[in-house]
Amino acid sequence: MRVDARVAGQPLERLVTASLDLLFNTPSPRLDLARVRRVVSFVYAAGDSGGALAEALEQVRLPESRFEPHCFERDIFLTEGARALFSLRHEEPSDPLPLGYACAVLSRPPLAAEDAQFRREVLGELIASPELARELEDLYARLTELKKRITSSDPSNASQSVRRRLELLEDVRGVVDQLGAFEGCRSGLARLAAWSAALRETEAYRRLAQVLDYEANLSVMDLRVGVGVDGRVRGFEVVRLTENAQNRFYVSPLKRLFTRLALWVRGYRVGEHEVLSRLVDHVFASFEDEVAELLQLALDVRLYLGQLAFRERARVAGLRTQVATIKEGASQFEALFNPLLLASGLHPIPCGIEVAAGQVTIVTGPNSGGKTRLLQSLAYAQLLAEGGWLVPAARAEVTLAGGLFASLLEEPNAGQTEGRLGSELLRIRRVFENACPGALILLDELCSGTNPSEGEQLFQLVVELLHELSPRALVTTHFLDLAERLAAEHHGEELRFLQVELDDRTLPTFGFIPGVAVTSLARETAARLGVTRDELLGLIRRPRKPRSA
């Protein structure tokens, strides 16, 4: 990265070759850094972005991916999923999760295997070294302070404005120095130290350090303090005053006086605050590109810290998370759980499951048995595995998919023109419009929106045509008789059948075993929810208070 900067009117040439990218093996900016730089420059001068900085940080442009968010984001509740997976342990209202950034990164796993492996290695090193994780927390605190300082000022107060700008330069230096703590790392974290080291070798950084040193250490004053018998200060006198003559910006008192007189004679009235303000502005202008990169880095760091927090929440709940192993063949999960349930304060019950490539799995069982939650879990496991993040499972061996298509809910809306059958047919069409060969396809209660005989015909048609996509597909259904016939006809060659496991009391264990369910347990579910003849008659015949007029 070549940057031309000017400090105090003098051009500076500097070359910083290292990158601050913590998401991609081959650095790939996600933000429009030129735009962010312009906004930073404006906000630095004006003290208020009017929301422009927040908007610039929400405009995410990720590289190409096999995954198209519109094919699944609504059905898997992507926004809630991003919160569950990337929120910190103690969220601060003043520092909310950058939700747009988190959703974009989660929903678009990279094409290059090296990028996902890059993230796994960063996470692995952070997990293996709690000290390193604390250094990352400290770095994020400094980056957050830098961002707050950029957007907070009172331009009407010249003295305070200069003070804020000097503190902003201190924040930049503090972040650069903190990046040096990652020296010696084996993962992509080493980039941070390399970037810091390269920047500290530049003339621009030396000028920044000298300006801050000059401002903070213009002179050293030795005092002799007199204290009375009551412990109170009675007086003091200056013993010695030594000015910092070694600093490049130092000017002797005589020369300062002569300069002021010469300017006064010529009719110039230049205040000390104005001179210092201009000097600080020139120094900051040298670092506007780097500040833009640091703001992007803050978003990346937040995601890693959120993943560590997710891992800790899972650990407290007795659950495990792991980075996935990418392999050919079937995807296998041990103790897979649903992150949405964990985030809701519920205790997910993990299960083991295998998803074979080129095979359609039909899942049967009672309502509230965990079928829909299983599909959600698999969707997030695929996204996280291919994205290089922690998978909600004790063990995850995952095959790369050609994409993800999920249809887990169909909510009526005021503007829909089709009835339930028409909506179901359009839903089926969307599957074949959007699902790519080799994709992970998740369909919940397919063809349930029409009468059983016609629904079974549509169901069988869809299942047969899904094989043309060579997918890994899971389809839940309550067409138990049809599932039983299909199981007898195919003998597991093209179709696989899973059913919700029940305990001795015919209650769901939220595990899944081979086979087709015998019943959907509609009566048992109705009894559990209080929807029986006696319960409903009791509600009808219960005493009611008279309505007021």
Backbone torsions as a table, in degrees:
resi	resn	phi	psi	omega
1	MET	NA	117.4	-178.9
2	ARG	-102.3	130.4	-175.5
3	VAL	-130.2	128.6	172.8
4	ASP	-101.3	123.7	-178.3
5	ALA	-127.2	162.0	176.9
6	ARG	-130.5	128.7	177.2
7	VAL	-123.6	124.0	-179.9
8	ALA	53.2	36.6	175.9
9	GLY	83.0	-3.6	-177.9
10	GLN	-101.3	128.6	179.9
11	PRO	-69.5	143.3	177.0
12	LEU	-125.8	134.1	173.9
13	GLU	-107.7	126.7	178.0
14	ARG	-145.0	151.5	-176.8
15	LEU	-128.8	117.3	175.8
16	VAL	-116.5	109.3	-172.7
17	THR	-91.9	-22.4	-177.5
18	ALA	-72.6	163.6	-178.2
19	SER	-122.2	151.7	176.9
20	LEU	-98.7	9.7	-176.6
21	ASP	-70.8	122.7	178.2
22	LEU	-109.7	10.3	-178.7
23	LEU	-114.7	-25.7	-173.1
24	PHE	-127.3	136.5	178.7
25	ASN	-61.0	-44.6	169.6
26	THR	-97.5	111.0	-172.4
27	PRO	-48.9	132.8	-178.2
28	SER	-144.2	101.8	-177.6
29	PRO	-58.0	134.3	177.4
30	ARG	-92.4	-24.9	-179.8
31	LEU	-103.4	159.9	171.0
32	ASP	-78.9	90.0	-172.6
33	LEU	-64.0	-31.2	177.0
34	ALA	-64.3	-40.5	178.4
35	ARG	-67.9	-43.8	178.6
36	VAL	-59.3	-40.5	179.5
37	ARG	-61.1	-44.2	179.6
38	ARG	-62.9	-41.6	179.2
39	VAL	-65.1	-42.2	178.6
40	VAL	-59.9	-43.6	179.3
41	SER	-61.4	-43.2	179.5
42	PHE	-66.7	-46.3	-178.3
43	VAL	-64.5	-38.0	178.2
44	TYR	-58.8	-40.7	-178.5
45	ALA	-79.3	-41.3	-173.7
46	ALA	-90.8	-27.3	-180.0
47	GLY	84.5	-1.8	-179.5
48	ASP	-151.7	125.9	-177.4
49	SER	-91.8	-12.9	-175.7
50	GLY	61.8	27.4	-179.4
51	GLY	89.7	-2.1	-176.7
52	ALA	-66.0	-37.4	-179.3
53	LEU	-68.2	-45.4	178.4
54	ALA	-60.0	-39.7	179.2
55	GLU	-66.1	-41.0	179.7
56	ALA	-64.8	-34.2	-179.5
57	LEU	-78.2	-12.0	177.9
58	GLU	-93.8	-11.8	-178.8
59	GLN	-84.5	92.1	-173.0
60	VAL	-101.3	132.4	177.7
61	ARG	-126.5	100.2	-178.2
62	LEU	-93.9	155.1	176.3
63	PRO	-62.4	171.1	-178.1
64	GLU	-59.4	145.6	-179.5
65	SER	-140.0	155.4	173.9
66	ARG	-75.0	-12.8	-173.5
67	PHE	-101.5	129.7	177.0
68	GLU	-110.0	112.6	-173.5
69	PRO	-54.6	-33.4	-176.9
70	HIS	-64.7	-14.1	-179.9
71	CYS	-82.3	-8.2	-175.3
72	PHE	-154.3	-16.5	-168.0
73	GLU	-60.3	-40.0	-179.7
74	ARG	-69.0	-42.5	-172.2
75	ASP	-73.3	-26.9	179.3
76	ILE	-101.5	7.1	179.7
77	PHE	55.6	61.9	-173.0
78	LEU	-59.3	-40.0	-179.1
79	THR	-61.2	-46.6	178.5
80	GLU	-65.3	-36.0	178.4
81	GLY	-64.0	-41.8	178.5
82	ALA	-62.4	-40.2	177.2
83	ARG	-63.5	-41.7	-178.5
84	ALA	-64.3	-34.5	-171.4
85	LEU	-94.4	-20.9	-172.1
86	PHE	-127.8	4.3	178.6
87	SER	-75.4	147.3	176.5
88	LEU	-76.3	166.1	-179.3
89	ARG	-64.3	-37.1	179.3
90	HIS	-127.7	93.1	-179.1
91	GLU	-72.0	131.3	176.9
92	GLU	-97.3	132.4	178.6
93	PRO	-57.1	-31.1	-179.4
94	SER	-78.6	-9.5	-178.2
95	ASP	-137.3	67.4	-177.6
96	PRO	-71.5	161.7	175.9
97	LEU	-60.9	129.7	174.6
98	PRO	-69.7	85.7	-166.5
99	LEU	-63.9	-41.9	179.8
100	GLY	-61.3	-41.1	179.3
101	TYR	-66.4	-46.0	-178.6
102	ALA	-62.7	-42.9	-179.9
103	CYS	-65.0	-40.9	-179.0
104	ALA	-64.0	-45.2	-179.1
105	VAL	-67.5	-41.7	-179.1
106	LEU	-65.0	-41.2	-171.1
107	SER	-85.2	-7.8	-178.1
108	ARG	-129.4	73.9	176.3
109	PRO	-57.8	146.1	-175.6
110	PRO	-70.4	154.4	176.3
111	LEU	-71.9	-41.7	-174.9
112	ALA	-76.1	127.7	178.5
113	ALA	-62.3	-29.4	-179.2
114	GLU	-63.9	-31.7	-179.3
115	ASP	-69.8	-44.4	177.8
116	ALA	-64.2	-40.8	178.6
117	GLN	-64.7	-35.4	176.4
118	PHE	-56.9	-45.3	-179.2
119	ARG	-69.4	-39.3	178.8
120	ARG	-60.5	-40.0	-178.9
121	GLU	-68.0	-38.7	176.4
122	VAL	-62.2	-48.3	178.9
123	LEU	-61.5	-42.3	-179.7
124	GLY	-60.5	-41.4	-179.5
125	GLU	-70.0	-37.4	178.0
126	LEU	-66.7	-39.5	179.6
127	ILE	-68.4	-37.5	-178.6
128	ALA	-73.3	-20.5	-176.5
129	SER	-129.6	96.4	176.4
130	PRO	-58.3	-32.2	178.5
131	GLU	-63.1	-40.8	178.8
132	LEU	-66.6	-38.1	177.3
133	ALA	-62.6	-38.2	178.0
134	ARG	-67.6	-36.1	176.1
135	GLU	-62.2	-38.4	178.3
136	LEU	-66.6	-37.6	176.1
137	GLU	-62.7	-42.4	178.1
138	ASP	-63.5	-40.0	178.0
139	LEU	-62.6	-42.9	-179.4
140	TYR	-64.8	-37.6	177.6
141	ALA	-61.4	-41.0	179.1
142	ARG	-68.5	-40.9	178.7
143	LEU	-64.5	-39.0	178.0
144	THR	-64.4	-41.5	178.1
145	GLU	-64.4	-39.4	177.2
146	LEU	-60.3	-45.7	179.9
147	LYS	-63.6	-43.1	179.4
148	LYS	-62.5	-40.1	-178.2
149	ARG	-65.9	-36.0	-179.7
150	ILE	-61.9	-38.4	-171.8
151	THR	-98.8	10.2	-178.7
152	SER	-128.7	118.6	175.9
153	SER	-165.6	170.2	174.0
154	ASP	-125.8	91.7	-175.5
155	PRO	-59.7	-20.7	-178.4
156	SER	-75.1	-17.5	-179.5
157	ASN	-105.0	101.8	-174.1
158	ALA	-61.3	-43.5	-178.0
159	SER	-63.9	-46.6	179.9
160	GLN	-68.6	-31.9	178.2
161	SER	-64.1	-43.4	177.1
162	VAL	-64.0	-40.9	179.9
163	ARG	-61.7	-42.6	179.2
164	ARG	-62.7	-40.2	-178.0
165	ARG	-68.6	-38.1	175.7
166	LEU	-65.1	-40.8	177.6
167	GLU	-65.0	-32.9	177.0
168	LEU	-65.1	-41.2	175.8
169	LEU	-64.3	-36.7	175.5
170	GLU	-62.4	-40.0	178.8
171	ASP	-63.6	-42.3	178.7
172	VAL	-60.5	-47.0	179.7
173	ARG	-63.9	-39.9	179.7
174	GLY	-62.1	-41.3	178.4
175	VAL	-66.1	-44.8	-179.7
176	VAL	-60.1	-43.0	179.4
177	ASP	-67.2	-38.5	-179.9
178	GLN	-64.6	-32.9	178.3
179	LEU	-61.6	-26.8	178.6
180	GLY	-65.5	-16.1	-179.7
181	ALA	-67.3	-13.5	-177.2
182	PHE	-97.1	13.7	175.8
183	GLU	-64.8	137.0	-179.9
184	GLY	90.9	-2.4	177.7
185	CYS	-68.0	151.4	-178.8
186	ARG	-94.7	-21.5	-178.1
187	SER	-93.6	-168.0	178.0
188	GLY	-61.3	-12.1	176.4
189	LEU	-61.2	-24.3	178.9
190	ALA	-61.5	-23.4	178.0
191	ARG	-59.3	-35.9	-176.6
192	LEU	-62.7	-45.2	179.4
193	ALA	-67.1	-38.8	179.8
194	ALA	-64.2	-41.8	177.9
195	TRP	-62.5	-44.1	179.6
196	SER	-62.5	-46.1	-178.5
197	ALA	-62.8	-41.8	179.8
198	ALA	-64.3	-40.4	-179.1
199	LEU	-68.5	-38.2	-178.3
200	ARG	-68.9	-14.7	177.3
201	GLU	-87.1	-4.6	-176.0
202	THR	-84.4	156.4	176.4
203	GLU	-65.0	-35.1	-179.8
204	ALA	-61.0	-42.0	-179.9
205	TYR	-67.5	-38.0	178.2
206	ARG	-62.9	-38.6	177.0
207	ARG	-64.7	-42.0	178.2
208	LEU	-58.6	-47.6	-179.3
209	ALA	-62.0	-38.8	-178.8
210	GLN	-69.7	-38.6	176.8
211	VAL	-62.0	-46.0	-179.6
212	LEU	-66.0	-38.5	178.2
213	ASP	-66.1	-40.4	178.7
214	TYR	-63.8	-44.2	-178.2
215	GLU	-67.8	-37.4	-176.4
216	ALA	-85.4	-24.9	-175.0
217	ASN	-132.5	54.1	177.3
218	LEU	-62.0	-38.4	178.9
219	SER	-156.6	161.3	176.8
220	VAL	-117.5	126.9	-177.0
221	MET	-115.6	124.4	174.1
222	ASP	-96.8	128.7	-177.6
223	LEU	-117.1	147.3	168.9
224	ARG	-108.9	118.6	-174.3
225	VAL	-105.9	132.4	175.3
226	GLY	-98.7	131.1	-177.3
227	VAL	-122.5	132.7	179.8
228	GLY	-82.4	178.3	-178.1
229	VAL	-65.8	-22.4	178.9
230	ASP	-86.4	4.6	178.2
231	GLY	85.2	-0.1	-179.0
232	ARG	-89.5	151.1	179.0
233	VAL	-72.5	125.8	179.2
234	ARG	-94.3	-26.1	-179.5
235	GLY	171.9	172.4	176.5
236	PHE	-153.0	160.2	176.4
237	GLU	-138.7	149.7	178.7
238	VAL	-78.9	120.0	179.2
239	VAL	-86.8	-45.6	-178.4
240	ARG	-153.0	142.8	177.4
241	LEU	-127.0	117.6	-177.9
242	THR	-119.8	124.0	179.2
243	GLU	-89.2	151.6	-177.5
244	ASN	-81.8	79.2	-175.4
245	ALA	-75.3	-9.9	-177.8
246	GLN	-79.9	-20.1	-178.6
247	ASN	-71.3	140.8	-175.0
248	ARG	-66.1	-19.3	-179.6
249	PHE	-94.1	2.3	-176.9
250	TYR	-71.0	137.0	174.4
251	VAL	-129.4	133.7	-176.9
252	SER	-64.4	155.3	179.9
253	PRO	-57.0	-40.4	-178.9
254	LEU	-64.8	-41.9	-179.8
255	LYS	-69.1	-36.1	177.4
256	ARG	-62.1	-41.9	179.6
257	LEU	-65.8	-43.5	-179.3
258	PHE	-63.4	-41.7	-179.9
259	THR	-63.0	-43.6	179.4
260	ARG	-62.4	-42.7	-179.8
261	LEU	-64.6	-41.3	-179.6
262	ALA	-63.5	-42.9	177.9
263	LEU	-64.6	-37.3	-178.4
264	TRP	-67.3	-41.0	179.5
265	VAL	-63.3	-36.6	-178.6
266	ARG	-80.0	-6.3	177.0
267	GLY	94.3	10.6	178.8
268	TYR	-91.1	137.3	177.0
269	ARG	-122.1	84.8	-177.6
270	VAL	-105.0	117.6	179.9
271	GLY	-80.8	158.7	-179.6
272	GLU	-63.3	-39.3	-179.9
273	HIS	-62.3	-37.1	-179.3
274	GLU	-67.1	-42.9	179.9
275	VAL	-63.1	-47.6	-179.9
276	LEU	-63.7	-39.6	-180.0
277	SER	-61.7	-44.6	179.8
278	ARG	-64.0	-40.2	179.8
279	LEU	-63.3	-45.4	179.9
280	VAL	-64.1	-39.9	179.0
281	ASP	-60.9	-43.1	179.8
282	HIS	-63.9	-40.0	179.6
283	VAL	-66.2	-44.2	-179.1
284	PHE	-64.0	-35.6	-179.9
285	ALA	-58.6	-25.3	178.7
286	SER	-71.6	-15.2	-172.2
287	PHE	-119.0	12.5	-177.9
288	GLU	-64.0	-38.8	177.0
289	ASP	-64.0	-41.9	-179.2
290	GLU	-67.6	-37.0	177.9
291	VAL	-63.8	-39.3	176.6
292	ALA	-60.4	-42.9	177.8
293	GLU	-64.8	-37.8	-179.6
294	LEU	-66.4	-34.8	177.6
295	LEU	-66.6	-37.2	174.4
296	GLN	-67.6	-40.8	178.5
297	LEU	-59.0	-38.8	179.5
298	ALA	-58.3	-37.4	177.9
299	LEU	-66.6	-41.8	178.8
300	ASP	-64.1	-46.4	-178.5
301	VAL	-60.6	-38.4	180.0
302	ARG	-60.5	-38.8	179.7
303	LEU	-64.6	-43.3	179.6
304	TYR	-65.8	-41.9	177.9
305	LEU	-65.6	-36.2	176.4
306	GLY	-63.6	-38.7	177.4
307	GLN	-65.5	-39.3	177.2
308	LEU	-65.2	-37.1	177.4
309	ALA	-67.5	-39.7	176.7
310	PHE	-61.5	-43.0	178.9
311	ARG	-61.3	-39.6	-179.9
312	GLU	-70.0	-40.6	177.3
313	ARG	-61.4	-40.5	178.1
314	ALA	-65.6	-41.8	179.8
315	ARG	-60.8	-43.5	179.4
316	VAL	-61.6	-33.1	179.7
317	ALA	-84.3	4.8	-179.8
318	GLY	79.2	20.6	-178.3
319	LEU	-112.9	159.6	-178.0
320	ARG	-120.5	152.6	174.9
321	THR	-129.0	151.0	-178.9
322	GLN	-148.6	152.1	166.2
323	VAL	-74.7	146.7	-173.7
324	ALA	-84.1	154.1	168.3
325	THR	-98.7	125.3	179.8
326	ILE	-88.6	130.5	-175.1
327	LYS	-148.6	172.0	174.1
328	GLU	-92.5	161.0	177.4
329	GLY	92.4	-145.3	-176.1
330	ALA	-79.5	145.8	170.9
331	SER	-84.7	135.2	-177.5
332	GLN	-129.7	134.3	-179.5
333	PHE	-128.4	137.0	175.1
334	GLU	-116.4	127.8	-179.8
335	ALA	56.1	48.8	176.2
336	LEU	-74.6	135.9	177.9
337	PHE	-135.0	165.5	-176.0
338	ASN	-93.5	116.3	-178.5
339	PRO	-66.8	-25.2	178.4
340	LEU	-65.9	-38.6	178.6
341	LEU	-66.2	-41.8	179.0
342	LEU	-61.3	-42.2	-179.8
343	ALA	-68.3	-24.4	-179.6
344	SER	-82.4	-0.2	-179.1
345	GLY	87.5	3.2	176.6
346	LEU	-89.1	165.7	179.3
347	HIS	-103.9	104.3	-179.8
348	PRO	-66.0	142.2	174.9
349	ILE	-100.3	112.2	-175.1
350	PRO	-71.6	158.4	178.0
351	CYS	-144.8	159.2	174.7
352	GLY	-101.5	142.6	-178.6
353	ILE	-156.0	152.0	175.4
354	GLU	-123.6	136.3	179.6
355	VAL	-122.3	110.7	-175.5
356	ALA	-83.5	146.1	177.4
357	ALA	-74.4	142.4	177.4
358	GLY	69.7	20.8	-176.5
359	GLN	-132.7	144.1	175.6
360	VAL	-100.9	126.2	178.7
361	THR	-106.6	123.7	177.9
362	ILE	-99.9	124.0	-175.3
363	VAL	-110.4	125.9	179.8
364	THR	-124.5	164.1	178.8
365	GLY	146.9	175.9	-175.0
366	PRO	-70.6	156.9	169.5
367	ASN	-60.6	150.0	-177.3
368	SER	63.6	22.8	177.7
369	GLY	-95.3	-3.3	176.8
370	GLY	104.2	8.0	-176.6
371	LYS	-65.5	-50.0	-179.2
372	THR	-64.7	-40.1	178.8
373	ARG	-64.0	-33.8	176.9
374	LEU	-63.6	-45.0	179.9
375	LEU	-62.5	-41.3	175.9
376	GLN	-60.6	-44.4	-179.4
377	SER	-59.8	-43.0	-179.9
378	LEU	-66.1	-37.7	178.3
379	ALA	-61.4	-47.6	-179.6
380	TYR	-68.7	-36.5	178.4
381	ALA	-61.5	-40.5	179.5
382	GLN	-67.5	-46.1	179.6
383	LEU	-60.4	-45.4	-176.9
384	LEU	-70.2	-40.0	-179.6
385	ALA	-63.2	-47.2	-178.5
386	GLU	-75.3	-20.5	177.4
387	GLY	-84.9	-9.5	180.0
388	GLY	87.4	15.8	-177.4
389	TRP	-102.0	179.0	179.0
390	LEU	-72.8	129.8	178.7
391	VAL	-93.4	138.9	179.8
392	PRO	-75.4	70.6	-178.5
393	ALA	-160.7	153.9	177.0
394	ALA	-72.5	-28.9	176.5
395	ARG	-150.4	136.6	-178.6
396	ALA	-140.5	115.7	172.2
397	GLU	-115.3	113.9	-165.9
398	VAL	-122.5	137.0	172.9
399	THR	-92.2	136.4	178.3
400	LEU	-62.1	139.7	-179.0
401	ALA	-108.1	158.3	176.1
402	GLY	-81.5	10.4	-178.2
403	GLY	141.0	-172.1	-179.6
404	LEU	-140.5	130.4	172.1
405	PHE	-129.2	125.1	-179.9
406	ALA	-129.4	130.2	173.6
407	SER	-130.7	93.4	-172.5
408	LEU	-113.1	-11.5	180.0
409	LEU	-151.8	146.1	176.9
410	GLU	-130.7	102.1	-178.0
411	GLU	-99.2	132.1	176.5
412	PRO	-67.9	150.9	175.6
413	ASN	-135.8	161.7	-173.2
414	ALA	-63.9	-25.0	-175.3
415	GLY	-97.5	2.9	-175.8
416	GLN	-72.5	142.1	-176.3
417	THR	-103.0	-12.5	-178.4
418	GLU	-104.6	151.8	172.7
419	GLY	-78.4	-164.9	-176.3
420	ARG	-65.8	-40.1	179.0
421	LEU	-65.6	-47.9	-179.9
422	GLY	-60.7	-40.1	178.6
423	SER	-64.0	-38.7	179.6
424	GLU	-66.7	-40.0	178.6
425	LEU	-65.3	-39.7	177.1
426	LEU	-66.2	-34.8	176.5
427	ARG	-62.6	-43.7	178.4
428	ILE	-63.0	-42.1	179.7
429	ARG	-60.9	-39.7	-179.9
430	ARG	-60.5	-33.8	178.9
431	VAL	-57.1	-50.5	-174.3
432	PHE	-81.0	-17.5	173.7
433	GLU	-74.5	-35.7	-169.7
434	ASN	-108.5	-29.5	-175.4
435	ALA	-74.2	132.4	-179.6
436	CYS	-97.9	158.4	175.4
437	PRO	-55.0	134.9	-179.7
438	GLY	81.6	4.1	-177.2
439	ALA	-74.2	157.7	169.4
440	LEU	-86.9	116.2	-176.0
441	ILE	-113.2	126.0	-176.5
442	LEU	-125.3	115.2	-176.9
443	LEU	-125.5	126.2	-176.8
444	ASP	-105.5	125.2	177.0
445	GLU	50.5	56.2	-179.4
446	LEU	-61.7	134.7	174.9
447	CYS	63.9	27.4	179.3
448	SER	-83.7	-4.4	-174.1
449	GLY	-92.2	16.2	179.5
450	THR	-142.4	-177.5	-176.3
451	ASN	-69.7	153.3	-171.4
452	PRO	-55.9	-43.4	-175.0
453	SER	-65.8	-47.3	178.1
454	GLU	-68.8	-36.0	178.8
455	GLY	-62.4	-40.1	179.4
456	GLU	-65.2	-38.5	177.9
457	GLN	-63.8	-44.9	178.0
458	LEU	-63.9	-41.6	-180.0
459	PHE	-58.6	-48.3	-178.2
460	GLN	-64.7	-37.7	177.7
461	LEU	-61.7	-46.9	-178.3
462	VAL	-64.0	-44.6	-178.3
463	VAL	-61.4	-41.2	180.0
464	GLU	-65.8	-42.2	-177.5
465	LEU	-74.8	-24.6	178.1
466	LEU	-58.7	-30.3	-179.3
467	HIS	-63.2	-24.1	178.3
468	GLU	-65.4	-22.0	-179.6
469	LEU	-90.4	-2.3	-175.8
470	SER	45.7	53.3	-172.1
471	PRO	-91.6	179.4	157.1
472	ARG	-113.1	103.3	-171.9
473	ALA	-119.9	139.5	171.3
474	LEU	-122.9	127.6	-177.5
475	VAL	-127.8	123.4	176.4
476	THR	-95.5	148.7	-178.7
477	THR	-157.6	157.9	170.7
478	HIS	-110.1	10.4	173.7
479	PHE	-80.4	77.0	-172.3
480	LEU	-70.3	-38.4	179.7
481	ASP	-64.1	-43.0	178.3
482	LEU	-63.1	-43.4	179.5
483	ALA	-60.7	-39.1	178.9
484	GLU	-64.4	-41.6	179.5
485	ARG	-66.2	-42.5	179.8
486	LEU	-64.1	-37.7	178.9
487	ALA	-63.6	-38.5	179.9
488	ALA	-71.0	-33.9	-176.7
489	GLU	-77.5	-38.4	-170.7
490	HIS	-98.0	-19.6	175.9
491	HIS	51.9	34.9	174.0
492	GLY	77.2	7.5	-178.7
493	GLU	-73.6	-49.8	-179.6
494	GLU	-109.2	-26.8	-178.3
495	LEU	-114.1	148.3	175.4
496	ARG	-127.0	146.5	-174.5
497	PHE	-126.0	129.3	175.1
498	LEU	-124.1	147.0	175.6
499	GLN	-130.8	153.8	176.2
500	VAL	-65.2	130.4	179.0
501	GLU	-77.8	136.4	179.0
502	LEU	-114.5	150.0	177.6
503	ASP	-89.9	-169.6	-176.9
504	ASP	-64.4	-21.4	-179.7
505	ARG	-98.9	15.6	-178.0
506	THR	58.3	33.2	174.3
507	LEU	-101.2	143.3	-179.4
508	PRO	-63.4	136.8	173.6
509	THR	-92.5	-6.6	-175.5
510	PHE	67.3	18.5	169.2
511	GLY	-104.7	171.1	-176.6
512	PHE	-134.1	135.4	-178.6
513	ILE	-129.5	161.5	179.0
514	PRO	-62.1	149.0	174.8
515	GLY	121.8	179.8	179.0
516	VAL	-114.7	133.6	-179.5
517	ALA	-64.3	144.0	178.8
518	VAL	-80.4	-32.2	-177.0
519	THR	-147.0	154.8	174.5
520	SER	-89.9	1.1	177.9
521	LEU	55.3	40.1	-179.2
522	ALA	-62.3	-41.4	-179.4
523	ARG	-64.7	-43.3	-179.0
524	GLU	-64.7	-41.0	178.7
525	THR	-65.2	-41.8	178.5
526	ALA	-62.0	-41.9	179.2
527	ALA	-64.5	-39.9	-179.4
528	ARG	-64.2	-32.4	-177.8
529	LEU	-96.3	6.0	176.7
530	GLY	76.3	30.5	179.0
531	VAL	-114.1	72.3	175.2
532	THR	-121.7	168.6	-179.5
533	ARG	-58.5	-47.9	-178.3
534	ASP	-63.4	-42.7	-179.1
535	GLU	-63.5	-44.5	-178.1
536	LEU	-69.5	-38.4	175.8
537	LEU	-63.2	-37.7	177.5
538	GLY	-61.8	-38.7	178.2
539	LEU	-67.5	-38.2	-179.5
540	ILE	-66.2	-41.1	-172.2
541	ARG	-93.7	3.1	-177.4
542	ARG	-68.3	147.4	178.1
543	PRO	-60.7	138.7	179.1
544	ARG	-121.2	144.0	175.3
545	LYS	-73.2	139.8	178.4
546	PRO	-63.2	141.9	179.2
547	ARG	-74.1	141.2	177.7
548	SER	-73.7	149.8	-177.9
549	ALA	-69.4	NA	NA
